[in-house]
């Protein structure tokens, strides 16, 4: 059994150049080769594939055949992958990380996060990013286990031993409920009123951490993530403190109302960047750290 010669990347580049420029002569000028060399490369490629790529009859310029159009589409995908591979290797030679892993506290505003990551992708297009979201002490656990190299969490739930910590401000927390909730209808509530209504709080799994924060009500539901907490609040099942950026549109649309509670003023949820001191981030990770650290 005869084995057909392997296709070369150069042949695919010639094919794409002819398709883009519209002629063998124009492709030869762009690639700084003789027109006969371009024609030979296409003839060889057609022979190897067993199909005609260009219709050369009846026209001064070669026209792609249906088979040629299909091959060109595949060739574009292949050359794109090769370009990405070359860029990735250049990044590795420049000591860019093979991957950046980042864990984000659920309290971090998504608008701020996505704005930074959009620029990150532009600056480091070949560096893959693995992004995790976590609540409370889970941020520290993912950093210490090595699952994530960089974390953004709260000093309220983090032991700084062995970690490099950079304070980056915080997120305002406000108490909210549905507009028809008794606490919302009451306007400024009396002291102790919040204790008489179901409070929904963010909490870690019982087997990990039994601590709760900001609990003032006698009747409490504990949930493990902010989207679930928000859904319960929107359903009118209780009241609770939420990061203001996450419920801003709900308040503006009248789906939730901020509460005036003497027992629960909310406040700021402090945030900090953290990574293990003995394994600092590389250039791409350090760029992320510096971006998040900017005021």
C-alpha positions in Angstrom: 0.0 0.0 0.0 1.4 3.4 -1.0 1.4 6.2 1.5 0.6 9.7 0.2 3.2 12.3 1.1 2.3 14.4 4.2 0.8 17.8 3.7 2.9 20.7 4.8 2.0 23.8 6.6 3.7 25.8 3.9 1.3 24.3 1.3 -1.7 25.5 3.4 -0.3 29.0 3.6 0.2 29.1 -0.1 -3.4 27.9 -0.6 -4.8 30.6 1.7 -2.7 33.3 0.1 -4.0 32.4 -3.4 -7.5 32.4 -2.1 -7.1 35.8 -0.4 -5.3 37.5 -3.2 -7.3 36.0 -6.0 -4.4 35.0 -8.3 -1.2 33.0 -8.3 0.8 36.0 -9.3 -0.5 38.1 -6.5 0.2 35.3 -4.0 3.7 35.1 -5.4 4.3 38.8 -4.8 3.0 38.6 -1.3 5.1 35.5 -0.4 8.1 36.8 -2.4 8.2 33.7 -4.6 8.1 32.9 -8.3 4.7 32.4 -9.8 5.8 29.0 -11.0 6.6 28.0 -7.4 3.1 28.9 -6.3 1.5 27.0 -9.1 3.7 24.0 -8.3 2.7 24.1 -4.7 -1.0 24.1 -5.5 -0.6 21.4 -8.1 1.2 19.2 -5.6 -1.5 19.9 -3.0 -4.3 18.9 -5.4 -2.5 15.7 -6.3 -2.0 14.8 -2.6 -5.7 15.5 -1.7 -7.1 14.0 -4.9 -9.4 16.9 -5.6 -9.2 20.1 -7.8 -9.0 23.1 -5.6 -9.3 25.8 -8.3 -11.2 26.0 -11.5 -8.6 27.3 -14.0 -10.8 27.1 -17.1 -12.6 29.9 -18.8 -11.3 32.7 -16.5 -8.2 34.7 -16.1 -8.2 34.2 -12.3 -8.4 30.9 -10.5 -11.7 30.3 -8.8 -12.1 28.0 -5.9 -14.1 24.8 -6.5 -16.7 23.7 -3.9 -14.0 21.2 -2.7 -11.5 24.0 -2.7 -13.8 26.2 -0.5 -14.1 23.4 2.0 -10.4 22.8 2.1 -9.7 26.5 2.5 -12.1 26.6 5.5 -10.2 23.7 7.1 -6.9 25.3 6.3 -7.9 28.5 8.1 -8.7 26.5 11.2 -5.4 24.6 11.1 -3.3 27.8 10.5 -5.1 29.5 13.4 -4.3 26.6 15.7 -0.7 26.6 14.6 -0.4 30.4 15.2 -1.9 29.9 18.7 0.6 27.1 19.3 3.5 29.3 18.3 2.3 32.2 20.4 1.9 29.8 23.4 5.4 28.5 23.0 6.7 32.1 22.8 4.9 32.8 26.0 6.4 29.8 27.7 9.9 30.9 26.5 9.1 34.3 28.0 8.3 32.5 31.3 4.5 33.2 31.1 2.5 30.8 33.1 1.0 27.7 31.5 -2.2 28.7 33.3 -3.4 31.3 35.7 -5.9 30.0 38.3 -8.0 32.6 40.2 -10.6 32.1 42.9 -13.0 35.0 43.6 -15.2 35.6 46.6 -18.8 35.8 45.5 -19.0 39.3 46.9 -16.6 40.6 44.2 -18.7 42.7 41.7 -18.9 41.0 38.4 -18.7 44.2 36.4 -15.3 45.0 37.9 -14.2 41.4 37.4 -15.2 41.1 33.8 -13.7 44.5 32.9 -10.2 43.4 34.2 -10.4 39.9 32.6 -11.4 41.5 29.3 -8.1 43.4 29.3 -6.2 40.4 30.6 -7.3 38.4 27.6 -6.0 41.1 25.3 -2.7 41.5 27.0 -2.1 37.7 27.5 -4.2 36.0 24.8 -2.2 32.7 25.0 -2.5 32.3 28.8 -5.4 30.1 29.8 -7.4 31.3 32.8 -9.2 29.0 35.3 -11.7 31.0 37.3 -13.5 29.7 40.4 -16.0 31.5 42.6 -16.3 30.6 46.3 -17.9 31.9 49.5 -16.2 32.9 52.8 -13.4 30.5 53.9 -13.4 28.5 50.8 -11.2 31.1 49.1 -8.4 30.5 51.5 -8.8 26.7 51.3 -8.4 26.7 47.5 -5.3 28.9 47.8 -3.6 26.7 50.4 -4.5 23.5 48.6 -2.8 24.8 45.5 -6.0 24.5 43.5 -5.9 28.2 42.8 -2.8 30.4 42.7 -4.4 33.7 43.4 -7.5 34.5 45.5 -9.6 37.5 46.3 -11.4 37.0 49.5 -12.2 38.7 52.8 -9.9 39.0 55.8 -13.0 38.1 57.9 -12.6 34.5 56.6 -8.8 34.2 56.0 -5.8 33.4 58.2 -2.9 35.3 56.7 -0.1 33.0 57.9 2.1 32.1 55.0 0.1 34.3 52.6 1.0 37.5 50.9 -2.0 39.8 51.4 -2.9 43.1 49.6 -5.9 45.1 50.8 -8.1 46.3 48.0 -11.1 48.0 49.6 -14.5 46.4 49.9 -18.1 46.0 48.8 -21.0 47.8 50.5 -23.5 45.4 52.0 -27.1 46.6 52.5 -30.2 44.9 53.9 -33.0 44.3 51.4 -36.3 42.6 51.0 -39.2 42.5 48.5 -41.2 45.7 48.6 -44.3 43.9 50.0 -42.3 42.5 52.9 -43.4 43.8 56.3 -40.0 45.4 57.0 -40.1 47.2 53.7 -43.6 48.4 54.2 -42.8 49.7 57.7 -40.2 52.2 56.5 -37.9 52.8 59.4 -38.3 49.7 61.5 -38.4 49.7 65.3 -35.5 48.4 67.3 -35.8 44.6 67.4 -38.2 44.4 64.4 -35.7 42.5 62.2 -35.4 39.8 64.8 -39.0 38.8 64.2 -38.7 38.1 60.5 -36.9 35.3 58.6 -33.4 36.3 57.8 -31.5 34.6 54.9 -27.8 34.5 55.4 -24.8 33.3 53.4 -23.1 30.4 55.3 -20.6 27.7 54.6 -21.5 24.0 54.8 -22.1 22.9 58.4 -19.4 20.2 58.2 -16.8 22.9 57.3 -17.6 25.9 59.4 -20.5 26.5 61.8 -19.8 30.2 62.1 -22.4 32.7 60.8 -21.9 36.4 60.4 -24.4 39.3 60.7 -27.2 37.2 62.1 -29.8 39.1 64.1 -33.0 37.2 63.6 -34.2 34.3 65.6 -35.5 32.5 62.5 -32.6 31.9 60.0 -32.2 30.1 56.7 -28.6 29.5 55.6 -27.7 29.2 51.9 -24.3 28.5 50.3 -24.3 31.0 47.4 -25.5 34.5 46.6 -27.6 33.7 43.6 -29.7 31.4 45.7 -30.0 34.0 48.4 -31.0 36.6 45.9 -33.7 34.3 44.5 -35.2 33.7 47.9 -35.3 37.4 48.6 -37.0 38.1 45.3 -39.5 35.4 46.2 -40.4 37.3 49.4 -39.2 34.5 51.7 -37.3 36.8 54.0 -34.8 39.6 54.3 -31.0 39.7 54.2 -27.9 41.6 53.5 -26.6 41.7 49.9 -23.7 43.3 48.1 -25.1 46.5 46.8 -23.8 46.1 43.2 -25.6 42.7 42.9 -29.0 44.1 43.8 -28.7 47.6 42.4 -30.8 46.8 39.3 -33.3 44.9 41.4 -33.8 48.0 43.6 -34.0 50.3 40.6 -36.6 48.0 39.0 -38.6 47.9 42.2 -38.1 44.1 42.7 -36.3 44.7 46.0 -36.2 47.6 48.6 -33.4 48.7 50.9 -34.3 48.4 54.5 -33.8 50.9 57.3 -33.0 48.6 60.2 -31.5 49.8 63.5 -30.4 46.2 64.3 -28.6 45.7 60.9 -26.9 48.6 59.2 -25.0 46.5 56.7 -21.5 48.0 56.2 -18.5 47.2 54.0 -17.3 43.7 53.2 -13.5 44.0 53.1 -11.6 42.3 50.4 -7.9 41.4 49.8 -5.8 39.7 47.3 -4.0 36.6 48.6 -1.4 34.1 47.3 1.1 31.8 49.0 4.3 33.6 49.7 6.5 30.7 48.7 4.8 30.4 45.3 4.2 33.9 44.0 2.4 34.4 40.7 4.2 34.7 37.4 4.1 37.7 35.0 0.4 37.2 33.9 -0.7 36.5 37.4 1.2 39.4 38.8 -0.5 41.6 36.2 -3.9 40.5 37.5 -2.8 41.2 41.1 -1.7 44.7 40.2 -4.9 45.4 38.3 -7.1 44.3 41.1 -5.0 46.3 43.6 -5.5 49.5 41.7 -8.0 51.9 43.5 
